[in-house]
Amino acid sequence: MNSNIMNFSTASSSSLIRVFNPSPNNNHKLQKARSYSSVTITHHHHRQLSLRSSSRSLSYSSTIVKAAAAAVQTEEPLHVMISGAPASGKGTQCHLITNKYGLVHVAAGDLLRAEIETGSENGKRAKEYMEKGQLVPDEIVVMMVRDRLLKPDSAENGWLLDGYPRSLSQATALKELGFKPDIFILLEVSEDILVERVVGRRLDPVTGKIYHLKYSPPETKEIADRLTQRFDDTEEKACPY
Ligand SMILES: Nc1ncnc2c1ncn2[C@@H]1O[C@H](COP(=O)(O)OP(=O)(O)O)[C@@H](O)[C@H]1O
């Protein structure tokens, strides 16, 4: 496994890492039950490496981090894009990757919500689309993301861009503005697992901790009794089409 990654590290240009059913480091039950034990790294020259884990206990998080480290062995700040369906584990992976590499987490949805808070014209327009669950037009989103990536913290430390691009035109626009990721991470989780994760997910409103009724149950009855479900954690959200 490591030797495959090291071979791959000799390639210097950008890469796509597809991770199947990523699981948080500490969720062994979920991992054992769900892992496909497969990570595919696709180099952009169409050279493809399939990394298979012999050990089921291998953590996908560390796989991503190792692959990222190996793919970009340079002193330059790391630029990463990540994409994944709701409940694909994106939040967990973003947290691990930004902590490990000191990257600035730039989430398009967060930028838009912050813009709405300012009460600006762009924010008002964006809100109309977001309330309908539609993509906000490129002329608002592209410049917002560009401005954020140009800020000193992300320019100096590198960035993890989350929720962008969501269309070919967004990808092209950012590329034309001179922003190119070193790595694009795509978290792929099968539909039945997404549905199971979303439907069993619960929130502790007191601590903010997320539980899963089957895979990560609450520690005490007191916590169990106060758990709530997010209004949009439904089967439709996991698989809208
Ligand atoms: N890259 C983007 N382009 C256009 N609209 C976006 C983009 N990212 C987020 N949005 C808008 O913000 C909303 C919330 O996005 P986000 O916070 O990523 O949550 P979700 O995962 O529920 O889509 C989206 O439904 C969409 O309206």
The ligand as an SDF file (V2000), in Angstrom:
LIG
                    3D

 27 29  0  0  0  0  0  0  0  0999 V2000
  -20.7880   26.1320   -5.3980 N   0  0  0  0  0  0  0  0  0  0  0  0
  -22.0310   26.5760   -5.2640 C   0  0  0  0  0  0  0  0  0  0  0  0
  -22.6610   27.1390   -6.3060 N   0  0  0  0  0  0  0  0  0  0  0  0
  -23.9150   27.5910   -6.2090 C   0  0  0  0  0  0  0  0  0  0  0  0
  -24.6570   27.5310   -5.0910 N   0  0  0  0  0  0  0  0  0  0  0  0
  -24.0810   26.9660   -4.0020 C   0  0  0  0  0  0  0  0  0  0  0  0
  -22.7480   26.4630   -4.0310 C   0  0  0  0  0  0  0  0  0  0  0  0
  -22.4450   25.9790   -2.7950 N   0  0  0  0  0  0  0  0  0  0  0  0
  -23.5300   26.1600   -2.0500 C   0  0  0  0  0  0  0  0  0  0  0  0
  -24.5230   26.7450   -2.7620 N   0  0  0  0  0  0  0  0  0  0  0  0
  -25.8790   27.1050   -2.2970 C   0  0  0  0  0  0  0  0  0  0  0  0
  -25.8970   27.0420   -0.8770 O   0  0  0  0  0  0  0  0  0  0  0  0
  -26.7920   26.0360   -0.4340 C   0  0  0  0  0  0  0  0  0  0  0  0
  -26.2230   25.3530    0.8090 C   0  0  0  0  0  0  0  0  0  0  0  0
  -25.0290   24.7040    0.4720 O   0  0  0  0  0  0  0  0  0  0  0  0
  -24.2420   23.8260    1.5300 P   0  0  0  0  0  0  0  0  0  0  0  0
  -23.9520   24.6170    2.7500 O   0  0  0  0  0  0  0  0  0  0  0  0
  -23.0720   23.2320    0.8180 O   0  0  0  0  0  0  0  0  0  0  0  0
  -25.2670   22.7130    1.9820 O   0  0  0  0  0  0  0  0  0  0  0  0
  -25.8690   21.4340    1.2360 P   0  0  0  0  0  0  0  0  0  0  0  0
  -24.8540   20.3640    1.4520 O   0  0  0  0  0  0  0  0  0  0  0  0
  -27.1300   21.2000    2.0080 O   0  0  0  0  0  0  0  0  0  0  0  0
  -26.0730   21.7920   -0.1930 O   0  0  0  0  0  0  0  0  0  0  0  0
  -26.9840   25.1350   -1.6300 C   0  0  0  0  0  0  0  0  0  0  0  0
  -28.2120   24.4420   -1.5750 O   0  0  0  0  0  0  0  0  0  0  0  0
  -26.9210   26.1310   -2.7800 C   0  0  0  0  0  0  0  0  0  0  0  0
  -28.1560   26.8330   -2.8850 O   0  0  0  0  0  0  0  0  0  0  0  0
  1  2  1  0
  2  3  1  0
  2  7  2  0
  3  4  2  0
  4  5  1  0
  5  6  2  0
  6  7  1  0
  6 10  1  0
  7  8  1  0
  8  9  2  0
  9 10  1  0
 10 11  1  0
 11 12  1  0
 11 26  1  0
 12 13  1  0
 13 14  1  0
 13 24  1  0
 14 15  1  0
 15 16  1  0
 16 17  2  0
 16 18  1  0
 16 19  1  0
 19 20  1  0
 20 21  2  0
 20 22  1  0
 20 23  1  0
 24 25  1  0
 24 26  1  0
 26 27  1  0
M  END
$$$$
